[in-house]
Amino acid sequence: MESIPSERMDVDSLTSAEWWALSWSFFWRGVCFTVVSSLAGGVAGGFVGGIAGFMLAVSGRDVTDYETAFGAGGFIIGLLIGLYLLRFYIRWLLKSRLGGFHLSLERVA
């Protein structure tokens, strides 16, 4: 792990320009995360829903009888994918330069 020279800063000492740069850094990464997790959830939900719908249609059952179950299943799949991708988002934030700053973890007792 590389050592990054650091100067500990108090949040209250940031200038307006530093706040804007830091806010923008978080914002655009958050937008990217939202788009990617939405697309991944949509693809996974479409895939699983398509297979389940096909299986129900082949068995002769009415798909509309299972709308609530499909909705709940889609929600759970989307939630799990979002939680899985959240790990990558946090790692991305911790490894990035954010408006001239770098986040670091500090272990506390």
Secondary structure, 3 states (H helix, E strand, C coil): CCCCCCCCCCHHHCCHHHHHHHHHHHHHHHHHHHHHHHHHHHHHHHHHHHHHHHHHHHCCCCHHHHHHHHHHHHHHHHHHHHHHHHHHHHHHHHHCEECCEECCCCCCC
